[in-house]
Amino acid sequence: METYKFTSVFDVQKLRHDLGICQGNSWRSHFNASDYSGTWSSFSLRSISGLENDILATANAPYKDTPTLEKCTYFKEIVDSFKCEKEAIRLLSLAPNSYIKEHTDPDGGYQDGFFRIHIPIMTNPKVEFKLNGKLLPMQAGECWYANFSLPHFVSNFGEEERVHLVIDCIRNEWSDALFGDIGYDFDKEKAVVKDPKITRLIIQELTNQNSEAAQKLIAELMLELT
């Protein structure tokens, strides 16, 4: 599954109210300066340090909520509705006449024990978001999953900024049930791994993840080896 639009639709006015709280603070330019042109900035609601200007999204690190998340009651309600461990939670803004170059995010798909949720808050008809060559017509208030380990880019040639709430989640039994309901092919996921050498490398990588989902996947892969 490359992408999926969930049936949940969030209240745009409430989203923009909480965005307004965050816009009263300083936002940081994205650290991958070579990956974009124009202005791409971020504000953290959950970060490694617990600070709003800490916008690094590093896997397998301890995260904590920033003080601003507690003030944004609707954002917090949405975040809490995902019954799994969360890593980075950020607001990502792409200014008018700005472009994020095509790139991939390593281990950025559900098969990697991870899933990233995008909830558009502000957008316009001249925003183009493509993943693996497919246009994702994300509208304000919608909730999307995409496998960001695939090539993707974003452009904003409209007259207003494009802002998304982005929630990085760790896979668990709750999310497996959620993805199972929307048609995720678990059998296909298991069939991808056939070479024992690749299996051992995946197990080695998963041992670095201190999560319930990682331990479950390790157990399943160990059974394949035996």
C-alpha positions in Angstrom: 0.0 0.0 0.0 1.6 3.2 -1.2 -1.0 5.7 0.1 -4.3 5.7 1.8 -6.8 8.5 2.7 -8.6 7.6 6.0 -12.3 8.3 6.4 -11.6 10.6 9.4 -12.1 14.3 8.6 -11.0 16.8 11.1 -12.5 20.2 11.9 -10.5 22.8 9.8 -11.5 25.7 12.0 -10.2 24.0 15.1 -7.1 23.0 13.3 -6.5 26.6 12.2 -7.2 27.8 15.8 -4.4 25.6 17.2 -2.1 26.5 14.3 -2.6 30.2 15.2 -1.3 29.4 18.7 1.9 28.0 17.1 2.3 30.8 14.6 2.9 33.2 17.5 6.2 31.4 18.1 9.5 31.2 16.1 9.6 28.5 13.4 12.9 26.9 12.2 14.0 26.4 8.6 14.2 22.8 7.7 17.7 21.4 8.3 18.0 19.7 4.8 18.7 23.0 3.1 19.9 21.3 -0.1 16.6 19.4 -0.5 14.4 22.4 -1.2 14.2 25.9 -2.7 12.2 28.8 -1.2 11.1 28.5 2.4 10.3 25.2 4.2 9.9 25.6 8.0 8.9 23.5 10.9 7.6 23.8 14.5 7.7 20.8 16.9 4.9 19.6 19.1 6.9 16.5 20.1 10.6 16.4 19.9 13.7 14.6 21.4 14.5 17.6 23.6 10.9 18.6 24.3 11.7 22.0 22.7 9.6 23.5 19.9 12.7 24.5 17.8 14.1 21.0 17.9 12.8 19.7 14.5 15.0 16.6 14.0 13.1 13.5 13.3 15.4 10.7 14.3 14.3 7.1 14.5 14.7 5.0 17.7 15.1 8.1 20.0 13.1 9.0 23.1 10.6 11.8 22.4 8.5 14.0 24.7 5.7 16.5 24.1 6.6 20.2 23.9 4.8 22.7 26.1 2.9 24.1 23.1 1.2 20.7 22.5 -0.5 21.0 25.9 -1.9 24.4 24.8 -3.2 23.0 21.5 -6.1 21.0 22.8 -7.4 19.9 19.3 -4.0 18.8 18.1 -3.6 16.9 21.3 -7.0 15.2 20.9 -6.0 14.1 17.4 -2.6 12.8 18.5 -4.2 10.9 21.4 -6.6 9.2 19.0 -3.7 7.2 17.6 -3.2 4.5 20.1 0.4 3.9 19.5 3.8 5.3 20.5 4.6 8.6 18.7 8.0 9.9 17.7 8.3 13.4 16.1 5.1 15.5 15.8 5.6 18.6 13.7 3.9 21.4 11.8 5.5 21.7 8.4 5.0 24.8 6.4 5.9 25.3 2.7 5.7 29.0 1.7 4.4 30.2 -1.7 6.8 29.7 -4.6 8.7 27.0 -2.7 9.6 23.5 -3.8 10.7 20.3 -1.9 12.9 18.3 -4.3 12.2 14.7 -5.0 13.7 12.5 -2.3 13.1 9.3 -0.2 12.8 8.9 3.5 14.6 5.7 4.6 12.5 3.2 6.5 9.5 5.4 5.9 6.8 2.8 5.3 4.5 0.6 7.3 6.6 -2.5 6.5 9.5 -0.8 8.4 7.5 -0.7 11.7 6.7 3.0 11.2 4.0 5.1 9.7 3.7 8.9 9.0 0.4 10.6 9.1 -0.3 13.9 7.2 -3.2 16.2 8.1 -3.4 19.3 5.9 -4.4 22.4 7.7 -3.8 25.0 5.0 -3.4 24.2 1.3 -4.5 25.6 -2.1 -5.2 24.3 -5.6 -1.6 25.1 -6.7 0.0 22.7 -4.2 1.3 19.5 -5.9 2.3 16.5 -3.8 3.4 13.5 -5.8 4.6 10.1 -4.4 6.0 7.5 -6.8 4.7 9.6 -9.7 1.1 9.7 -8.3 -0.6 12.9 -7.3 -2.0 13.0 -3.8 -4.9 15.5 -3.7 -4.7 16.2 0.0 -7.4 18.6 1.2 -7.6 20.5 4.5 -8.9 18.4 7.4 -8.2 15.0 5.7 -6.0 12.3 7.1 -3.4 10.5 4.9 -0.8 7.8 5.2 1.9 7.4 2.5 4.9 5.2 2.2 7.6 7.9 2.2 10.4 5.5 1.5 9.2 5.9 -2.1 10.3 9.0 -4.2 8.2 12.1 -3.5 8.2 15.8 -3.9 6.0 18.8 -3.0 5.6 22.2 -4.7 3.6 25.2 -3.7 3.0 27.8 -6.4 -0.1 29.2 -4.8 -0.5 32.5 -2.9 -0.7 31.1 0.6 1.4 28.8 2.7 0.8 25.1 2.8 0.8 23.7 6.4 0.5 20.1 7.5 0.3 18.4 10.9 2.7 15.5 10.6 2.6 12.7 13.1 5.3 10.0 13.2 3.9 6.7 14.7 5.4 3.4 15.7 3.6 0.3 14.5 1.8 -1.9 17.1 -1.1 -4.3 17.4 -3.6 -1.4 17.3 -2.2 0.0 14.1 -2.0 -3.5 12.6 -5.7 -3.8 13.2 -6.2 -0.3 11.7 -4.2 -1.1 8.6 -5.8 -4.5 8.2 -9.2 -2.9 8.1 -8.1 -0.6 5.2 -6.7 -3.5 3.2 -3.0 -3.7 4.0 -1.6 -6.9 2.6 0.3 -8.5 5.4 0.9 -11.7 3.4 2.6 -9.7 0.7 4.7 -8.0 3.3 6.0 -11.3 4.6 6.6 -12.7 1.1 9.0 -9.8 0.3 11.6 -11.3 2.6 13.0 -14.6 1.3 16.8 -14.3 1.3 18.0 -15.5 4.8 20.9 -12.9 4.6 18.4 -10.1 4.1 16.3 -11.5 6.9 19.2 -11.5 9.3 20.1 -7.9 8.4 16.5 -6.8 9.0 16.5 -8.5 12.4 19.8 -6.8 13.3 18.2 -3.4 12.4 15.0 -4.2 14.3 17.0 -5.0 17.5 17.9 -1.3 17.6 14.3 -0.4 17.9 13.0 -0.5 21.5 9.3 -1.0 20.6 6.6 -3.7 20.9 6.2 -3.7 17.1 9.9 -4.3 16.5 10.0 -7.3 18.9 6.9 -8.8 17.3 8.5 -8.5 13.8 11.7 -10.0 15.1 9.9 -13.0 16.5 8.1 -13.5 13.1 11.3 -13.3 11.1 13.1 -15.7 13.5 10.4 -18.2 12.7 11.0 -17.8 9.0 14.7 -18.5 9.5 13.9 -21.7 11.4 
